[in-house]
Amino acid sequence: MKSIKFASADAIKRLIPQREPFIMVDEIEATDGTHAVSALTIRSDNYFMLPDGTISETGLIEHIAQSCSALMGCLALDQHLSAPPVGLIGEVKRFECMHRPQTGEKVFTTIEFGFTYGNVTIATGESRVDDELIAKSQLKIFMQQ
């Protein structure tokens, strides 16, 4: 994977169509066209924050989905497109949450694009805090043409 760094809010907004308060990716660390590593620091003002100070499972799914979106945004930049593509989650499969991250923790998510047919891509994501696997899922993503 080539090391790149998109870490500012403006840089992330170039990659994904989501806007505040729903941005669930702070950084893209690296990408190679079919893989990416993203990061999200859990803050107390996060839209998906639960009363116990952790992010909901829905928030983890959204983080994985936006990480996929950021990888697609990187691909769009490589192709000199003017705007990031808009994807819709068509299906969430095999989602497992082993641990919900809490305020102050930094989540690193590895995304891998698999089979693509037409405007449908199958993606897998694994999220970790430090070396601990906290969540994983497979997503079917429909790209708007």
N, C-alpha and C positions, 0 to 999 in steps of 0.2 A: 504494500500500500504506500502511496506517496503521501508524505507528510504535508498537510496544508493546515491552515488555521483560519477559521472564520469565528471570531470571538466577540465582535462588537454587535450590539443590537441592530445597527444598520446593516451590517454584513449578513446577519441571519435573516433579516427581512428581505434581502435580495434572493434568498434561497427558498423561502417558504411563503405560502400565501396567508398564513395565519397572522393575526395582529393581537395586540394586548387586549384583554388580559389572558388570552389563550395561547400565548407562545410558550411551548414546552421544550425548547432546545436553546441552550445558551451558546454552545460551541460545536463546531465540527472540527475534529482533530485530524482526521486523515480519510482519504478515499482512494479507490482505484477503479471506479466505474461500476463495480458490482457489490462493493463493500464500503462501509463507512463506519467511523467511530464518532459518536456524538456525546455531549455531556450536558447535564442539567444539575445545577445546584438548587437544592430544595430550600425555598424561602417561605417564611410564615404567611406572606400575602398571596401565595399560589392559589389559583382558582380551585384546584382540586384538593386543597388542604382539608383534613378531617379535624374534629375537635381534639383528638389525641396527639396532634402535631405530626401526623404522618400523611403521606399522599395516598389517595384512594387507588384501588386497582384500576378504575376507569382512567385516572390520571396517568398511570403507568402505560396503559394501552395507548393513550393519546400521545405520550412521549415517544413510544416506539413508532407510532404512525407518523409523527412529525419528523422523526429521525429519517424515516423512509423518504418523506417529502424533501428533506434537506439534501439527501443523496440525489434525488431527481433534480433538485435545483442546481446542484453542482454539475450534473450532466448537461442541464440546459445552458449553464454558463459556458461550458466547454464547446457547445454548439452555437454560441453567440445568440441565443434567444433573448428576447427583451424582457420576458417575465417568467417566473417559475411556473411549472405546470400545476394544475389543481387535481389532486387525487381524492377519491372517496373510498373509505373503507367499505368493502363489499362483504367481508367475512373475517371474523376473528376465530382462529382455530388453535387448539392446544395451549390456551393461555394458562400459565401457572404463575402464581405469586407466592414466593417463599418468604418474603419479608418486605414490608412496606417501608420505604425510606422516610427518614424524619428530617425535620428542619436542620439545616446546616450540612447535611450529607450531600456528596456529589455522586451522581449516578452517571456511569459510563455505559453507553449502549452500542453494541456492535450489530450492524444491519448487514444482511446479505440478500441480494436479489437473486431469485432462482428463475424458474420458468416464466417466460413472458409470451403471451399470445395476443396479438392485436393490442388493445388498450388495457389488458389485464396482466398484472404482475403479481407473482407470489413472492412474498418477502418473509424472512425470519429475523427476529430480533432477540438479543439476550442483553439484559441489563444487570449491571454489577455495581456494588458499592465496595470499594477496595477490591479484594479478590473474591468476595462473596456474591454468588449468583442470586439475584433477588427476584427476577421475573424473566419469563421467556414466552414467546408467542409466534404464531405464523399468521400473516395477514394476506388477504386477497385485496389488491388495490386496483380500482378502476380509474384510469386516467382520462380526464375530459379532453376531448379533441378540439 
